[in-house]
Amino acid sequence: MTLESRWHVLESFAEYGAWDRLAAERQTVRLIETEHPSRLRSYHVVALDDTKEHRTSEDVWGTCTFHESSARSPNRAETVRAHNWVVAGDLVAGKPWTYLPHTARLYFRKSQLPAGETFRTKTALAVEMLRQIASASEAPVLAVTDGAYAVDTVVPPCLNPPPGQRRIDVVSRPRTDARLYHPLLANRVRADGKKRSGPDRKWGRRMPSPNRHAEWQTPWKKGKAYIYGRMRRIRFKQVLCQWAVSGWQHLVHAFVFKVEGYEERWYLISTALDLSAEQVVEIFAARFRQENGFRDHKQRLGMEECRAWTKEPILRTFQVQMIALTLLRLLQFRLDKAWGKGEWWAKPEWNQHKQHPSILDVRRLFWRHRERIAQLVLKLEELDHCEISLPRRQRPAQMAA
């Protein structure tokens, strides 16, 4: 079977099939919870970011134009046409961490909104997705995001959920000039012990922003964390404060990190006060496993090779590919458990120092057994057809059972 014919099968399935996409997302979250739950302390760690799926034609439903700098994409024009997806997935702790995508929404620019669609901002889509994940999760959700989502349209809705829903904590990167305030311990009273007239204060005294961390009245501390493939020494400052984005009601931890191997400082914010500095920096570094997941989605599962033109096939194809990526990773966990890590996959000749299997390794395993898998699928189809066509009294005993 040629690659083109295999793609035709997927495209036909996405075009003519029909299923509840929201239910599929929720069920994928539950499957991950059953097979390989992601936990850090008591938190269900979820990475959230957006990615572009480039399409060249204006006639493809849902595409918008975007500007990309030549430094980031030297082989592409500055203005590209693409689908812009907001994607969320679990981060499973390990060395390395593993990314398991399960939820996505397609974002449209307001000036290029398709007919019949309602405009939603990226941040509104992000909050909607996180709340959906939190409702399906057994543990409280910890969202790990880039600085683009560390804004007042994401953080306060997560920290102040509607009645009946759980709070969602956030680890993100604040602006370098973020407005921070000392914790307000108590409102001032007069010398006679009576409360001063006027409204109570909500904010403490203004404190230096992260880029002025040298003025923070706290010493540098040392530690180690698993960052980008190995244990690295870190130095950090940590302060308990109020953050203008999260609101005066919530205290946060603000951090500045000096990471071994990196010249620039890392500025991070965590609303989960029970996490240590080492855990916060490790979680944020693990967020880049999502970028690796986007690469696998594009290079191994054909995100940008999709030839669908209309709404439903576009939405279904992306979801099928995204869930397939998660199922491949869950299969990898089963194989590691059954056979041991490094036993079921082979190191390539050009990289004998490779330590962990990739999506390509799992695909190669399927390809080696493709004939037996095809025979199994055929037998299941024949059995299903036999069940439907025969009256119940004529079916074999084992089939009726």
N, C-alpha and C positions, 0 to 999 in steps of 0.2 A: 504494500500500500504506500503510495507516495505521500510526501508531506502535504501537498495541495489537497489530496483527497481526505486526509485526516482533518485538515482545517475545515473542509466542506461539511464534515459530520458535525463538528462543534457549531459552526455557523447555522446549520439547519436546525440543530437542537435549540439554539438561542432564539432563532427567528420564529419557529413554530411551537416551541414549548411554552408552558405557562405555569408559573408558581408564585407564591406569595414571597416577595423579596424580603420584606421585613421579618417574616417568620423564619426565613432561611438564615438571616443574620442572627436572630435570637437563638436559633437552634445551634448555630456554629459556636456561639459563646458557651452554651451549655455543654456541647461536646468537648470543648477545650477544658471546661471546668471538670468534666468527668475523666478525660484522658490524661491531661497534664496541666493542672491548675497553676497559674502564675501567682506566686505570693512573695512579698517582701515584708517581713513582720506579719501584719494582718491585712496588708493591702493587696488588692488586685491591680497590678500595674498595667496601664494602657498607654501606648504611644499614639500621638495624633499629629498629623502633618498633611500637607497637600502635595500633589504631584500632577504633572501634565502628560497627557497622552496626545502626541502630535498627530494631526490629521491635515491633509493638504487641500481638501476641497471645501468650498463654502457651502456646498449642498448637503454636507453631513450634518445631521441634527445635533444641536447642542454645542457646537464649537464656538469659541470666542477667540479674538486676537489678543496676543500677549507680547510684551516687549521683553527680550532677553539680551543681557549684555554680551558683547563679543567675548569677554574674558571667561564667562561661564560656559558658553556654547560657541566655540570658535568656528565650527563647521556649519552653523545655522545662521539664517538671516536674523536681524535684530527684531523683526516682527514675525511671529509665528502664529499659526492657527492650531488650536488644540482643545481637547476636553480637559477641564481642570477638576480633578477629583480630590475631595477631602476624605482621608482614609484613617481609620483607627484599627489598632490590633494589639493583642497582648504581648507583653515582654516577659519571657520566661527566664528566670534567673539561672545562671550557669556560667561556665567559662568555655566558650563565649555565651552571651545571652542569645535567646532565640526569639524571632519575631513571628507572630501568628496573626495575620490580618483577618478581619471578619465583618467590618462595617464600613460603608462608603456612601458618600453623597456627591452628586454632580453639581458643581457651582457654575452659575451663568452670570456674566456681567449684565448689569441692569440695562445698558444701552443695546445689548445684543441678546435680549431675552427671547427664547423661542415662543411662538404663539401658544397661548393656553397655559403657560407656566407662571408661577408666582415667584417674585424675586425674594431670595433669602441671602443674607450676607454669609460669608465664610464662617464668621464667629457664631452666628445663630445656628448654622448647620452643625458646627462643632459641639455646641451645648446640647442640641437635640440628640446627637449620636452618643455623647457621654451619658446622658440620662437614660437612654435606651439600654446601654451596656450595664449601667448601675442597677436597673430594674431586673436584669437577667442574671446578675452576679450574686454569688453567695457572700462575698466579702466586699467591704467598702472599696471604692475605686480610687486609685491615685493616677491622675492624668499627667503625663510627661510631654511637654510641648516645647516648641521653639518660641522665641521672643515675640513672633507675630501674633501668638494667641495669649500672651501675657498682658491682656487689656481688660478694661472694665466691662466689656460686653461678654467676656468669657468667665473671668475669675469670680466676680460677685454672684452670678447665677449658679455657679458650681458650689460656692460656699453657703449660699442661702437658698436651698431647694424649696420647691412648693411643698405644702403639707402632704405627708405620706411618703415622701421620697427622701433618700439618704444624701448626705453631704458628699461632695466629690472634692478631694484634696488635689492640689496642683504643685508640681515642681516645674519651674520654667526659668527663663533667662530674662531679667528685667532690663530696662533701659539703664545705661551707665549713669544717667543723671536722674534716676528714679527718686521720687519724693518719699523719704523715710522719716519716721517720727519716733521719739522715745516713747515707751509704753506709758500710758496715763494710769498711774496707780490709784490716785484718788483726787477728787476735786478739792480745791483749796477751801479752807474755812477761816473765819475771822478769829482774832485772838480770843474772843469770848466763847469760842466753840460753836457759834451759830454759822449756818450756811450763808455764803455770800449771795447777794441778790443777782438775778439774771440766770440765763440758762447754764446748765452744766457744760463743762468742756468735754469735747469728744476726742481731741487730738493732743498728744503730748508735745514737747518741744521739738522743733525741727532738728534733725541730725544730718550729718554729712551724707551725701549720696554715695553710691558704690565707687564711682571714679575718684572719690576723695577718701577712700578707706584708710589712708594713713592717719586721718584725724579720729578714727574710731577708737574709743577708750577701751580697747581689748587687745590682748597680746596675740602674736602669731602662735599657732599650734602645729604640731606635726602629726602625720599619719600615713597610711598606705591604703590604696584602693585599686581594684581591678579596672583599668581604663584602657580601652582600645587594644585589647589582646594580651595585656600583661599587667602584672602588679607594678604600680608606680608610686614613688614617694610624693606626698603632697604637703604643702603648708597652707594654712587657712586661717581666716578670721571669721568669727560668727557672732552675730548680734541678734537679740530679740527686739523686735520693733513693730510699729504699725506701717503699713504700706498703703499709699494713696490709692492704688488700684483695687486692693481687696476691701478697703473700707475700714473705718475706725473700729468696727465691732470685732475684728479678727487680728490676732497677733500672728506674726510670721517670723521665720528665721531668714536673715539675709546673710549670704556668704560671699567671700572673695577667696579664690583658690589660686595658688601657684602650683602648677602640675609639672612634674618632671618631663622634660622633652618639649615643653611649650613655653614660648617667651611671653605671650599675652596672658593677662589675668582672665580667669573665668568668674563671672558674676552670676550667682544663682539665688533663687527665692524658693522657699518651701513653706507651704501652709500646713504640712504635716509635722507638728512640733516634736513628735516622738522619734523621728529619723535622725541618725547621726550624720555628721558632715561627710564621713566616708561613704555612707549609703546614698546620700543625696548626689554626690559627684559621680558615683558609679551608675546610678539610675540615669542621670542625664547623659553620660557617655554611652550607655546602652541604647539610648534613643536613636543613635545612628545605625543600629541594626535595622531600623525601619527603612533607611535609605538603601541598605543592601537588599531588603525585601522588594523595594521598587525596582532595583536593578534586575533581580530575578524575575519579577513580573514582566518586565519589558523584554529581557533577553532570552529567558527560558520558557516563558508561558505565552509570549506573543502579544503583549498588551498593544503595541503599536503596529501589529500586523492585522488587527481587526479590520474586516471589510464591511461591517454593518453600516447602514446609512440612516436607518430610522430609529425612533426612540426606544422601543422595547428591546430589539436585538442589541442595541448599544449597552443598555443598562444590564441586561441579562448576561451578555458575554463577559463584561467586566467582573460581575459577581461570580460567574462560573470559574474564571481564571483565578480570582482572589481566593475563593474557597479551595480550589485545587492546590494552591500553594500551601495553605494551612494543612490540608489532608496529607500532602507529601511530607511535611515536617512531623506530623503526628505519627505517620508510618515510620519515619526515621527513629523516633523515640522508641517505638515498639521493637524495631530491629536492633537498636542498641541494647535494649533490655534483654532480648531473646538471645542474641548472638555475641554481644559484647562490642564495645566501640572499637572500630578498626578491623573487625572480622568480616563484615559483609560488603565492604567497599575497598577498592584498591587505590593506592596512591599513584597518581600519574607519573610517568617517567621524568617529566620536566619539573616536577615539584615533589621530591621525596621528603621534604620537610612538612608537608601538609598534615595537619593534626585532626581536622574535623571534616565530616562529610558535608557536601553541598547539595543543593537541589538537583544539580546535574548528576550527582552520584545516584540519587534515588531514581531519577528518570532512566539512567542507564540500567539499573536493576530491573525496572519494568520492561525495558526494551529487550533484555536478554530472555525474559519469560513471556514475551508478547504472544507467542503461538499458544501456549498453555492457557493464558488469560483469555484469549479469543475463544478457545474451545469451551472454557468454563462459562463464559457469557452466552455462547450459543446454546449450551445445555440448559442454562437457566431460562432462556427464552423459550425453548421447546417445552420445558416443564411447565412454565407459566401458561403457555398456549394450550397444553394438554388439560390443565386444571380448568380453564375457562370453557373449553369445548365439550368435555365429557360431563354427563349427568353425575351427580354425587354418588349414586348407587353403583355406577360403573367404574369409579376411580379405584386405583389400587389402595389397599388399606393404609400403606405408609403415606400415600399422597393425601388421603382424606384426613389422616391424623395431623 
